[in-house]
Amino acid sequence: MAVVGQLALETTRLGLKNLRLHKLRSMLTMLGIIFGVGAVICMLSISEGRSASQLQLIQMLGSNNVIVKSVKPAEGTEGGETKRLLKFGITRDDIDRIRATVPMLKRVVPMREVAFAVRRGDRKMPGLVVGTDPAFFDVVNLDVTSGRLLTRHDDEARLRVCVLGAEIARELFRYDDPIGETVTAVSISVGLMPLTVVGVLKNVETAGIPARGVAKRDTNHDVYIPFRTADALFGSMTIIVRSGSEEMRETQYSDLYLEVADADYVKPVSEMIRQIMEVGRSVQDYVISVPLELLMQIQAEKRNRMLILGTIAGVSLVVAGIGIMNIMLATVTERTREIGIRRALGAKQRHIAQQFLVETLVLTMVGGALGVAAGTLGAVGLTRLANWPTIITAWSVLTSVSVAGLVGVFFGMYPAMAAAKLDPIEALRHE
């Protein structure tokens, strides 16, 4: 065993020595592996980052939820071109029917958008003021960085309190603590309504862009108030002015979050709700979203994306392997006389094969290590420069390095066997 180990060590030493004698050629040979492994890690990190952001979105939406949102219908308006009244969306009758008909519901959380701008002093910015049930934050997994969330007491007492989205708080208060301060909801229909800040939500990011996470609502720019407070202060009528035209909208509920008791019932419940919402409607003034279906779609897209990216990166590694094989074949021809001398001095075919195979493996593994570094730097660069979310996983690094090693063995085997099978006498005659 000691003799075998000594021979293996000597073979490795000779292989490394031959590579050091041709540093530039060795480095150029490794470039293909470096770029191949770097490409694998970089592309897989982009895929993982995108998938993680999408899964965060699903976590926010809640896999056990069914979301109904009021939308302006394409027809069914009344009035003239400059002033018109629109009645659409989710109604109290819809909610009563859902509660009476669907037995698997855990919670029903209504919402209403009541104003579209917020101000503090001379600072004003667009943002949705939304009346909601305090259970909303638990249903969509939102939490605060400071202060508190809305409570049942706030709703029952119709208190004029609010919870600010992260971006709203940053813009209006800058370096001040918003807790206990007053902001004003700006409504065209009812005027200015002062609200006391009791909490600030955590910043939410999905897919690299701020917060289009809760039914496509930008929670960072929302202001949440108790639903009964919204009902008492603003009612269900809102006025929107655009390009000289005035549009009055009467929407009893802008959104409805339905939490299902068991994930197995999510799809049947969504179908039941779809049928209930169709009752008494000539036009569709709502949309239904099922996060569980989105989750399944995202997982399927992830599998397809990984397959495509893996194939592209694998092709680059195969091309790198072909380049290594070409260089090693040229090296065999260049060192034919050396091989003949070693055979004449007693080296066996396996010793010659091992020497060339070691050289190939060193090229691929060193190239793989440098490729890992290049891929990591590339992923970090994409995150900082292009704001793309990237996640480098251990399995992507191990997979890319392992594939690089297999490519080295596969494409290095033929040159190694070609060197081992050279006739010693003919090799000694080679000039």
C-alpha positions, 0 to 999 in steps of 0.5 A, a space after each residue: 500500500 505504501 508503494 502504491 501511495 508513493 507511486 500515486 504521489 509521484 504521478 501527481 507531482 509529475 502532472 503538476 510539474 508539467 502544468 507549471 512548465 506551461 502556465 499560460 497554456 494551462 490558464 488558457 485551457 482552464 478558461 473554458 471551465 472557469 466560464 462554464 462553471 461561472 455561468 452555471 452558478 450565475 444563472 442558477 443563482 438568478 433562477 433561485 433568487 427569482 423563485 425565492 421572491 415569488 415564493 415570498 409573494 405566495 407566503 404573503 398572499 397565503 396559500 390558504 387564501 382566496 382573494 376577491 377584488 373589485 374591478 371597474 367593468 368594461 361597460 355598464 356606466 351611467 351619466 355623461 362624458 364629464 361626470 358619471 356614476 359607477 356602481 360595481 364590485 363586491 357587495 354586502 349581499 355577496 359577503 352574506 351569501 358567501 358566509 351562509 353558503 361556504 362552510 370551510 371558511 376560517 375568516 372573511 376579511 373585507 377591505 375598502 379603498 377610501 382615499 388616494 393621497 396622504 399628507 403631513 404638513 406641506 409634504 404630500 404623496 400618493 398612497 392608498 388609504 384602506 379600511 380593513 379588518 384587523 385580521 388582515 395583517 395576520 391573514 397576509 403575514 404583515 408585521 410592524 417595525 415600530 408601534 403596533 397593528 390595528 386592534 379589534 378595539 380600534 375597529 369597534 370604537 371607530 378610532 381615527 388611527 392608522 398603520 403606515 406602509 414603510 415607504 409612506 413613513 419614510 417619505 412623510 417623516 424622514 428622520 422623525 418617529 411617526 408613532 403618535 404623530 398625525 397624517 391627513 388622508 386626502 379625499 376629494 369626496 369628503 375632504 381632509 381626515 386627520 389620522 394618528 399613526 400607531 404603527 409602521 409596517 415592515 418594508 416588503 419586497 418581492 421579485 426585486 421590486 417593492 411590495 406588489 405582493 398582496 393582490 398586486 397592492 403596494 403595501 409600502 405605499 398603503 395606509 391602513 385604518 379600521 374598517 368601521 372608521 373608514 365606513 363612518 368617515 368616508 362611506 362607500 362613495 369615492 370621486 376620481 378626477 382625471 383630465 377634466 372628467 369626474 367619476 363617482 364610484 360606489 364600491 362597498 368593498 374593494 377587496 375580500 380575503 377569504 381564509 380557508 380552514 384547510 389547504 385541501 379545500 382551497 380549490 373547491 372553495 374558490 369554485 364555490 365563490 366564483 359561482 356565488 359571485 356570478 349571481 345577479 351580475 350581467 357584467 364581471 366586476 370582480 376578479 378571483 385570485 388563488 395563491 395556491 394555484 399561483 404557487 403550483 404555476 411558479 413551481 412548474 416554471 422553476 422546473 422548466 427554467 432550471 432545465 433550460 438554464 442547466 442545459 445552456 450551462 452544460 453545453 458550455 462545459 462540454 465545449 470547455 471539455 472538448 478544448 481540454 481534450 484537444 490541448 491534452 492530445 497536443 500535449 501527448 504528441 509533444 511529449 511522445 519521446 518522454 513517454 517512451 523513456 518512461 516506458 523504457 525505464 519500467 513505467 506501466 501503461 496505467 502509470 502513463 494514463 494516470 499522469 495525463 489524467 491527473 493533469 486533466 483533473 487538476 486543470 478542471 478542478 482548479 478551473 472549477 474553483 476559479 469558476 465558483 469565484 467568478 460565478 459568485 462575483 457575477 451574482 453579487 454584481 447582478 444584485 448590486 448593479 441590476 437589482 436582480 435578486 440572486 441566491 447562491 445555493 450549496 447544491 448549485 456550487 457542488 453540482 457545477 464543480 462535480 459536472 466540471 470534474 466529470 467533464 475533465 475525466 470524460 474528455 481527459 480519458 481518451 488522451 490519457 489512454 492514447 498516451 498509455 498505448 504508445 509503443 515504447 520503441 516507436 515513442 523513443 524514435 519520435 523526434 
